[in-house]
């Protein structure tokens, strides 16, 4: 498990929460979901005490967004 890309608490059973959400909302909405999540982590990265981890989480969502767009 990786704190940024695959936190243990994000997986219940055999499926990761992000995969369930994206399956439920569809491709178009999942693009917006990734955009919103990246913005959220960038927006508050200096407020939670671990700027680097939040920047990496934003990067995770940006990479996921690029994969969806590509």
TORMARMI-338298 format. One record per residue (C-alpha): x, y, z. Coordinates in nm, 2 decimals, decimal comma. Layout:
<pts>
<pt><px>X</px><py>Y</py><pz>Z</pz></pt>
...
</pts>
This chain:
<pts>
<pt><px>0,00</px><py>0,00</py><pz>0,00</pz></pt>
<pt><px>0,11</px><py>0,35</py><pz>-0,08</pz></pt>
<pt><px>-0,01</px><py>0,65</py><pz>0,12</pz></pt>
<pt><px>-0,06</px><py>0,86</py><pz>-0,20</pz></pt>
<pt><px>-0,16</px><py>0,62</py><pz>-0,48</pz></pt>
<pt><px>-0,32</px><py>0,33</py><pz>-0,29</pz></pt>
<pt><px>-0,40</px><py>0,40</py><pz>0,08</pz></pt>
<pt><px>-0,51</px><py>0,09</py><pz>0,27</pz></pt>
<pt><px>-0,82</px><py>0,27</py><pz>0,41</pz></pt>
<pt><px>-0,94</px><py>0,34</py><pz>0,05</pz></pt>
<pt><px>-0,99</px><py>-0,03</py><pz>-0,03</pz></pt>
<pt><px>-1,29</px><py>-0,22</py><pz>0,09</pz></pt>
<pt><px>-1,30</px><py>-0,59</py><pz>-0,02</pz></pt>
<pt><px>-1,17</px><py>-0,62</py><pz>-0,37</pz></pt>
<pt><px>-1,24</px><py>-0,27</py><pz>-0,50</pz></pt>
<pt><px>-1,09</px><py>0,06</py><pz>-0,44</pz></pt>
<pt><px>-1,32</px><py>0,35</py><pz>-0,36</pz></pt>
<pt><px>-1,21</px><py>0,56</py><pz>-0,66</pz></pt>
<pt><px>-1,28</px><py>0,28</py><pz>-0,90</pz></pt>
<pt><px>-1,63</px><py>0,24</py><pz>-0,76</pz></pt>
<pt><px>-1,70</px><py>0,61</py><pz>-0,78</pz></pt>
<pt><px>-1,58</px><py>0,63</py><pz>-1,14</pz></pt>
<pt><px>-1,78</px><py>0,33</py><pz>-1,24</pz></pt>
<pt><px>-2,09</px><py>0,48</py><pz>-1,09</pz></pt>
<pt><px>-2,05</px><py>0,83</py><pz>-1,24</pz></pt>
<pt><px>-1,93</px><py>0,75</py><pz>-1,59</pz></pt>
<pt><px>-1,64</px><py>0,88</py><pz>-1,80</pz></pt>
<pt><px>-1,74</px><py>1,24</py><pz>-1,84</pz></pt>
<pt><px>-1,81</px><py>1,29</py><pz>-1,48</pz></pt>
<pt><px>-1,49</px><py>1,10</py><pz>-1,37</pz></pt>
<pt><px>-1,29</px><py>1,36</py><pz>-1,57</pz></pt>
<pt><px>-1,45</px><py>1,64</py><pz>-1,37</pz></pt>
<pt><px>-1,40</px><py>1,43</py><pz>-1,05</pz></pt>
<pt><px>-1,02</px><py>1,41</py><pz>-1,12</pz></pt>
<pt><px>-1,00</px><py>1,78</py><pz>-1,19</pz></pt>
<pt><px>-1,19</px><py>1,86</py><pz>-0,86</pz></pt>
<pt><px>-0,97</px><py>1,63</py><pz>-0,65</pz></pt>
<pt><px>-0,65</px><py>1,77</py><pz>-0,79</pz></pt>
<pt><px>-0,78</px><py>2,13</py><pz>-0,72</pz></pt>
<pt><px>-0,88</px><py>2,02</py><pz>-0,37</pz></pt>
<pt><px>-0,53</px><py>1,90</py><pz>-0,28</pz></pt>
<pt><px>-0,35</px><py>2,20</py><pz>-0,43</pz></pt>
<pt><px>-0,59</px><py>2,44</py><pz>-0,26</pz></pt>
<pt><px>-0,52</px><py>2,32</py><pz>0,09</pz></pt>
<pt><px>-0,17</px><py>2,17</py><pz>0,06</pz></pt>
<pt><px>-0,02</px><py>2,43</py><pz>0,29</pz></pt>
<pt><px>-0,30</px><py>2,40</py><pz>0,55</pz></pt>
<pt><px>-0,27</px><py>2,04</py><pz>0,66</pz></pt>
<pt><px>0,09</px><py>2,02</py><pz>0,76</pz></pt>
<pt><px>0,22</px><py>1,78</py><pz>0,49</pz></pt>
<pt><px>0,25</px><py>1,99</py><pz>0,17</pz></pt>
<pt><px>0,46</px><py>1,74</py><pz>-0,02</pz></pt>
<pt><px>0,20</px><py>1,45</py><pz>0,04</pz></pt>
<pt><px>-0,08</px><py>1,67</py><pz>-0,08</pz></pt>
<pt><px>0,11</px><py>1,79</py><pz>-0,38</pz></pt>
<pt><px>0,17</px><py>1,42</py><pz>-0,47</pz></pt>
<pt><px>-0,20</px><py>1,34</py><pz>-0,42</pz></pt>
<pt><px>-0,28</px><py>1,63</py><pz>-0,66</pz></pt>
<pt><px>-0,02</px><py>1,48</py><pz>-0,90</pz></pt>
<pt><px>-0,19</px><py>1,14</py><pz>-0,88</pz></pt>
<pt><px>-0,52</px><py>1,29</py><pz>-0,99</pz></pt>
<pt><px>-0,36</px><py>1,50</py><pz>-1,26</pz></pt>
<pt><px>-0,19</px><py>1,18</py><pz>-1,40</pz></pt>
<pt><px>-0,53</px><py>0,99</py><pz>-1,38</pz></pt>
<pt><px>-0,69</px><py>1,28</py><pz>-1,56</pz></pt>
<pt><px>-0,43</px><py>1,27</py><pz>-1,84</pz></pt>
<pt><px>-0,48</px><py>0,90</py><pz>-1,88</pz></pt>
<pt><px>-0,86</px><py>0,95</py><pz>-1,92</pz></pt>
<pt><px>-0,80</px><py>1,23</py><pz>-2,17</pz></pt>
<pt><px>-0,54</px><py>1,04</py><pz>-2,37</pz></pt>
</pts>
